[in-house]
Amino acid sequence: MAAVDEDGSRPRDAGGGWRARATGLLERVTTAGAGRAAATAFLIRVASAVLAYAMQIVLARWMGRSEFGIYVYVWTWTLVIGDLAHFGLAYSVQRFIPEYTQAQAHDRLRGLLRAAPWFVFLASTAVAALGVAGVQAFAPWIDRAEIIPFYLAFATLPFYALNNLVDGIARTYNWVNLALVPPYILRPLLIVLVALAAPLAGFAPDAASGMGAALIATWLTTTVQLVVLRHRLARVVAPGPRAYDPRHWAKVSAPILLVFGFYSLFIYTDVIVLQLLRPSAEVATYFAAVKTLAPVAFVSFAVLAAVAHRFAEHHVSGAIDEQRRLLAQSVRGTFWLSVGAIAVLLPLGWPMLRLFGPGFEEGYPLLFILAAGLIIRASVGPAERLLNMAGEQQRCTLIYAAAFAANLTACLVLIPTWHMYGAAMAVCFGMTVEAALLYRTVRRRLGLHAFVFFTPKAA
């Protein structure tokens, strides 16, 4: 299922005081202030969901279904490659920063914070150059309407990869606003403004103009993030000598890269395969259905924003009881908040899809299939992040390789017959494989239960 980047809609009460219970769950997700970070992240993502969902509607109506489908396809490739172009460093910093801070290895901390942005920018620029060369080489086999959008996507890539790095650093320091506001509030707003202004400059309302707007918005917002991050780091990290340990960084980052590489392929496979086998208009309809359920994924995102670095801290310090308590609370919070969000969104799905334009309501049955997969996945909470922060990156790699293979196989088998409904069924199957393997691995490797109905109460 295409992961959320900038979408969603506003949750409402599902009756019976659901909002009060949800707030209570979210506040108890973590200890020592992490619940506040989770609540902040959740509120930012909900606010961004309203704005971004409106953005998708505006772009769909502005471009039309076919061009919007091309835009979705190319932007999905940007997300896939952008999640790989930093070579795992955007994720591993969430492990290195607590490790160096607790060990008072301030020289290594300063070296990491200085070198990481330069490495990510240069590495992702090299990846983008290879991508441009690949488009040129395969141009005869690529739809002509996709070529210019692909060039613009690769121009976006270095700044998108930098955004991932800034996000990881900022969340580790609990600077949730810095991590989330620029990409999830400012970027979608700028995309809409630039896209709507494009015809005034003589550009057609098509996928190329949409990707051009995404390029400008990503450059601007990431630049703002970098400037603010540098200013804040100067206040919390004292100046002094720097030490660099690139071998250690690479050794830790490489397995994490494989984990999130397979994860990105897993969650974006449906859109990519659907575009290869079906018309762009159908991709647009499927994408609109996925985005209608995007707030469900925001629940998991909010929890991860608070617990990822705390998993690392508890692992480094050997605080097993705290780790067990944190896992129990995060699994329960993720599951029940996800169920509540789905209960709200399913009745609203039909009118929400109609907002995209004529024909988009055909995707309403997809919501029920996709919702089943989301509930299954939510039942194990942030299990994959726990494994990564506990040094089990290789196990996570195998899990997501298996989930990706299951999803890809199911897409290739089901989409030719069931079309976009086959893509949704493939996603549900892949999420079931993912959840089962995550639970089994956490139980065997860490001795913990990462399942909502079997998670023991903290001692």
Helices and strands as residue ranges (DSSP letters): H 18-27, H 34-63, H 65-82, H 89-102, H 106-137, G 139-141, H 144-172, H 176-181, I 182-186, H 187-197, G 198-201, H 207-236, H 246-277, H 280-292, H 294-317, H 320-354, G 360-363, H 364-378, H 383-389, H 393-418, H 420-446
